[in-house]
Amino acid sequence: MRIALAEVFPPGEYLRDELLARGWTQEEFAEIIGRSFKQVNELLSGRVTLTAPMAQVVAAALGTSAEVWLGLESAYRLSVAEPVSDEIQRRARLRTDFPVRDLQRRGWLPKTNDIAELETSVRTFYQIDSLDERSPLLCAAKRSGYDVGLSRVQEAILLRVIELARHVHAKKYSAEKLRACIHQFRALMHEPEEIRHVPKLLVEAGVRFVICEPFAGSKLDGLCTWLDDQTPVIGLTLRLDRIDNFWFVLRHECEHVLRQDGATTGYVMDDDVGAGDDTELPEAERAANAAAAEFAVPSHQLQNFVDRVGPLFSRVRITGFAETLRVHPGIVVGQLQRKLQRWDLFRPMLVKVRHLLTPVALTDGYGNVIA
């Protein structure tokens, strides 16, 4: 609804009053300011817009400021302008609050310019009745930062992971089977290529496993959620394409499943994989981080290695230590970086694994398009 304002006049009306008060004719005023009679007459009648140069000339002649006359001109032009449709505000708000462009690029939202259709598709995708609502879904998410709740971008990934998981066929979930599955993972950690067996082992344990390429800035590594109280889901983004990150995040999310985090307790915050001090994390996150770290490299063995070798670490010594653990050297490097807070150490040993996993797991993104 447009609010009715008091009548606003063009600056020429006020200029006419000023000339009358001084007893000046239009011809005289034209001579004073060095303009033609036609220019002055058009200005007084409101047929032309008062420009900044003309405002300066008028102000100089009348002993006022150019800002006053430009303000009068601006107020008048706004008063006679056609009202702007609320669609502009709606479009701006929608794209400010939601990652519309990214969602459309991935095919998660229709590519339409109709604002009503777009708002409806966003509400449908996010499973909300109002654009002010937050997604009601629960999860435990491994991400950077400690903000309360998930961002709209992170919510989108969660929703997509859930949608993908419904298409994964898995056996009935059993915590006992998942623990056995985790034990089997140990045999896969020596060679990167063995990662391809992970999805199959998880579905055998009743855990639905999917991969979803993240959006830029999503800062989300993985999440644990549940389709119902008997159907756990693990979703990974693989945004950090490194062997150490993969195993750490996977084991972290497995711990959440075993604890049933994200099933009924709401959103659980996680820290970034690179964070060093876990003392301020919720208990569930300390437990998940501890389980993941212990799984990668047992803490007492890592400490023993640091005491014996540090600070004279080398590729040869790291490789030899990894051989005794039967894990890839990159996994040792990851835990060493975390322990020492030295993210620059032996980075070339952190081999990439994404290309090994996406062909064997249900994946949205990374070259795969799922309708």
N, C-alpha and C positions, 0 to 999 in steps of 0.2 A: 504494500500500500504506500502511495506517495503522499507525504505530508504537505498540506497546503501552506505556503509561505506568504508573508506579506509581499505586496506588489513591489517588484524591483524595476527600476528605470535604467535606461542606457546612460552612460556617462555624459552624453550630449545634453541630456535634460539638466544635469547639474551644471554643466558648462554654460548653458543658456542663462541659468540663474546668476552665475558669476559675472557674465557679461552685462546683464541687466543691472546688477548691483553697482557696477563700475561705470555704467552709462556708455558702454562700448557697443558699437554696431558690429555686425559680422565682418563688414569691410575693414573696419579699424583693426579688429582682432587679427584678420588675415595679414594686414600690413605689419602688425607687431611681431607675429611669429614667423613671417616670411613664407607664408603659404598662400595658395590661391583661394579665392572666394569659394570656388566649388568644393575644395577639400574641407574647408571650415563648415560649409553648409551641409555636406554629407555627414560630417562628424556630429553636428548638432541634431540632425534628424535621425541619427542612429542607423544610417544605411551602411556605414562601414565600421569595421572593428578598430578600436583604439589600439594602435601598436605601441611597443615600448619606446621607439624614437619619438613618436608623437606625444606620448605621455610625458616624456622629458621636456619637450618644447612647451606644452601647456603648463606644466608645473613651474617652469622657469618664468613664464609670463605672469602667472597668478601668485607666485611666491608660496607654492605648496610643494608637495613631494610627488614624484612620479608614481611611487607605490600606491598612493591614495587613488589615483586615477586608474591604474591597472587593476586595483582591487574592485573598483566600481564596475569596470569592464568585465572582469572575471565573474563577479556576482550576477551581472545581467545575463551573460552568455549561459551560465549554468541554469538560470531561472527559465530560460526559453528552450533549453536543450531537451530533446526527447528523453523520457525516462529509460534507464538501462534495465534490460531484462535481468531477473534474478538468476538466470541460467549461468551468467558469468561467475557470480559468487559461488554457486553450487559446483561449477566445474573446478574452480580454484580450490575450494574446500576439499572436494573429493580427491584431487591430486596432491594436496598437501597432507592429508591424513592417511591416504592409502597409496601403495606403490602401483597405481593403475597402469602406467606405461610398461613396467616390468611384467605385470600379470598378463597384459595383452600380448606382449612379445612372446611369452611362453605358451600362449594359447589357453590360459586359465580363465581369461575374460574375453568376451567378444569384442572385436574391433568395431566400435560404433561411436558416432558423434552425438547420438541422441542421449541427452543428459538423464532423462527419466529411465531409459533402458539401462544405461550404465550404472546408475544408482541401484537399480533393482538387481543387476548382475553382481554388484559388489556385496550387497546384503545377502544374496543367495550364496555366494562363494564363502563368505565369512560366517554364514549361518546365524545372522543377527537380524532383528526386526527393525533396528534403528542404527543409523551410522554413528551414533554416540555410544553404542554398546561395545563391549569387548567380547571376544570369542569365549564361549562357555567351556571349551575343551580343556582337558587337564594334560599335563605332561611334566616330565623332568627334563630340562634342556641344558645341554653343555654349550655355554656361550661365553663371550667376553662381557665383563661388566657386572654390576650389581643392581641395575635398575629394577624397580618393582614391576613384575609382569613382563610379558613378551611385547616386543614392538609389533607394529602391523606387518612388517616384512617377515618377522619370525613367526607370527601367527599364520601367515600365508603358507610358509614352508611346512608348519605343523599340519595344517589342513590338507595340504597336498600329500604329505606322507601318509596320513590316515586314509585318504582316497586310494592311493596306490596300494596300501597294505590290504585293502579289501579284495584285491585281485591276486594276492599271494596265497597259495594253498599250503597250509602247514598242518602238522599233526597236533593233537591236543597238548596243550602246554603242561609241562611238568618241571618244577624247580629242580628235582633230582636229575632229570635229563639235561637241563641247562648247565648244571654243575659239571656233569660228565662231558658236556660239549666244550665247556671252558677248559677242561683238562685236555681234551683232544686238540684244542688250539695250540697247545705247547709244541706239538709236533709240526706245526705249520709255520713257526716263527723264524726258522733258519733261512729259508729261501723265499724271496718275495713272491715267486710264482705260485707258491702253495696257498696264497690268500684266496685263490679262486674257489677253494673248498668251503669257505666260511658260510656263504648263504645256504648251502645244502645242509650243513651241520645244524644251523640255527632252526631251519624249518622242521628238521627231524626232532628238535627239542620243543617245538611248538611256538617258536618266536618268529614272527613275520619280519623280514629284513628288506629294506628298500633304501635306495639312494636318491637324493634330490639335490640337483645343483643349486647352490644358493645364489641370491642376488648380491650385487656389490654392496658391501657395508652391512650385510646381515649379521656378521659376527657369530654365526651359529655353526657348531661342529657336529653335534648329534643330539638326538632326543629319544626319550623313552615315553611311550604313551600306550594306551590300552583301548582296543575296540570294545571290549567288555571286560568284566573282572576275571575272565579266563583266557583272554587273547592279547598277549603283549606284542608291542611293535617297537622295533629299533629302526630309526632313520638316521642315516649319516649324510652329511653334505660333502665330505672330502674336500672342503675348501683349502685345507692345508695338505697338499698332496705329498705326504711323507710317510714312510713306513712306521716310524715311531708314533706319529700322531694317530694313524689308523688303529694300531693295536691298543694304544692308551684309551682312545675314545670308545672303541668297541667294548673293551673290558669295563670301562666306566659305566656305560649304558647297561651292560649285562648285570652289573651290581644293582643298578636301579630296578631292573626287572625282578631280580631275586628279592629285593626289599619291597617290591610293589609300589615304589615311588611313582607318583604321577597317576596312579589308578584312582585313588579316592582322596588324596591329601592335597590336591590342587597343584599349582605351579611350584616347582622346586628350582631355585636359582643355582647355577653352577658358575665356577670361575673359568677363566681361560686356561687352556692347557699349559701355557707358559707361566702361569702365576706360581710364585714360590711359596708364600706363606698361607697355609690353609687354616690358620687358627681362628679367623673371623668367619669362616664358612659355616652354614648350617650343618648339623650332625650328619644328615644324609649325604651331603656333599663331601665331607671329610671321609666318610666311609667309602664312597665311590672312588674318590681320588686315591685313597690308601690302597684299595683293592687293585686299582689299575696300575699303580706304581709297583706294588709288590708282584703283580703278575708279569710286568715287563722285565724288571730286574729285582730280585729279592733284596730288600733294603740292607740286610746284614752283609750280603755279598758285595753290593755296590759300595758300602762304607769301607769294607775291607780293601777293595780295589783302590779307592781314593786314598786310603791311608798308606798303602804300599807304594803306589805309583805317583800320586800327586806331588808336586804340580807338573811332573815330567810326563804328561800324557802324550801318546803318539798313536798313529794309525795301527802300527804293529801291535802295540800293547792292548789297544781297544779290541782289535780283531781277535787276538788270543783270548782275552777275557770273554768275548762273545762266544767263542768256540766252546769254552768250558760250560757255558749256560745253554748252548744249543739254540742261540737266537742270532738274528742278523745284527751286525755291528751297528747299524743305524739305530736300533732299539736301545743299545747301550748309550750311544751318543745322546739320544733324546733324554734319557734319564740323567745323564751326566750334566747336560745343559741345565736341566731343571734344578738339580741339586746345587750346582755351583752358580746358578743365575748367570750363565755365560752362553748366550744364544748364538754366539759366533763360532763356537767350538766345532770343528770338523763337520761343517755343514754339507760338504760334498758327499758324506757318507749316508746322508738321509735320502735314500733312493725313493723315487716316485712309484706309486702302486695303483693309482686311480685307473690307469689303462688296463690293469689286470683284473679289476673288480667289476667295472661297469658292464662288460660283456656277459657276466654270469649272474648279475643281480638285476631285479626290476629297477630301472633307472629312468628318471625324468631329468633331461638335460644332458650336458656333455655329449651333444650330438644325437641324443635319442629323443624323439618326440612321441609322446603317448597321448592319444586322443581321449 
